[in-house]
């Protein structure tokens, strides 16, 4: 968000592939409404949220940030794959 020129007032980090419990999302929604903030997530997590159980109004308060991985050196992705296999 900061890298895209936005201001981050509060943040909550969750591990990759986190299963969002409805009470976690309700707490985030309540905090955002209380503080007059928007919720921001990645497109990947937004897709998961859209297909899960979310509190009423949650998706209306959600902004989606599309991110793209860019490697400065072209050979890096091939090297990562090669070292992983």
C-alpha positions as CSV (number, residue, x, y, z in Angstrom):
1,X,0.0,0.0,0.0
2,X,2.8,2.4,0.9
3,X,4.7,1.5,-2.3
4,X,1.6,2.4,-4.3
5,X,1.4,5.8,-2.5
6,X,-1.2,5.0,0.1
7,X,-1.2,5.6,3.8
8,X,-1.4,2.7,6.2
9,X,-3.1,3.7,9.5
10,X,-3.3,0.2,10.9
11,X,-2.2,-3.2,9.8
12,X,-2.8,-6.8,10.6
13,X,-0.7,-9.5,9.1
14,X,-1.8,-13.1,8.5
15,X,0.3,-16.0,7.4
16,X,0.0,-17.2,3.8
17,X,-2.9,-19.5,3.2
18,X,-4.5,-18.4,6.4
19,X,-8.1,-19.6,7.0
20,X,-10.0,-16.4,8.0
21,X,-12.4,-17.1,10.8
22,X,-15.6,-15.1,10.6
23,X,-15.0,-13.5,14.0
24,X,-11.5,-12.3,12.8
25,X,-13.2,-10.6,9.8
26,X,-15.9,-9.2,12.0
27,X,-13.3,-7.6,14.3
28,X,-11.4,-6.1,11.3
29,X,-14.7,-4.7,9.9
30,X,-15.7,-3.2,13.2
31,X,-12.3,-1.6,13.7
32,X,-12.3,-0.2,10.1
33,X,-15.7,1.3,10.6
34,X,-14.8,2.7,14.1
35,X,-11.7,4.4,12.7
36,X,-13.2,5.4,9.4
37,X,-10.7,3.2,7.5
38,X,-10.9,1.0,4.4
39,X,-9.8,-2.6,4.5
40,X,-7.1,-3.5,1.9
41,X,-6.0,-6.9,0.8
42,X,-4.3,-8.6,-2.2
43,X,-6.2,-10.0,-5.1
44,X,-5.2,-13.5,-4.1
45,X,-6.8,-13.1,-0.6
46,X,-9.8,-11.2,-2.0
47,X,-10.6,-14.2,-4.2
48,X,-10.5,-16.5,-1.2
49,X,-12.6,-14.1,0.9
50,X,-15.3,-13.8,-1.8
51,X,-15.8,-17.6,-1.7
52,X,-15.9,-17.9,2.0
53,X,-18.1,-16.9,4.9
54,X,-17.7,-13.2,5.6
55,X,-19.7,-10.8,7.8
56,X,-22.4,-8.7,6.1
57,X,-20.9,-5.5,4.6
58,X,-17.3,-6.9,4.7
59,X,-16.7,-7.0,1.0
60,X,-18.2,-3.5,0.6
61,X,-15.5,-2.2,2.9
62,X,-12.7,-4.1,1.1
63,X,-10.3,-2.6,-1.5
64,X,-8.2,-4.9,-3.5
65,X,-4.5,-4.2,-4.3
66,X,-3.2,-5.9,-7.4
67,X,0.5,-6.7,-6.9
68,X,3.0,-8.0,-9.4
69,X,6.3,-9.7,-8.6
70,X,9.1,-8.1,-10.7
71,X,12.6,-9.5,-10.7
72,X,15.4,-7.1,-11.4
73,X,17.5,-9.9,-13.0
74,X,15.8,-12.0,-15.6
75,X,17.5,-15.3,-14.6
76,X,16.2,-15.2,-11.0
77,X,12.9,-17.0,-11.6
78,X,14.6,-19.8,-13.5
79,X,17.2,-20.1,-10.7
80,X,14.6,-20.3,-8.0
81,X,12.7,-23.0,-9.9
82,X,15.9,-24.9,-10.6
83,X,17.0,-24.8,-6.9
84,X,13.6,-25.9,-5.8
85,X,13.3,-28.9,-8.1
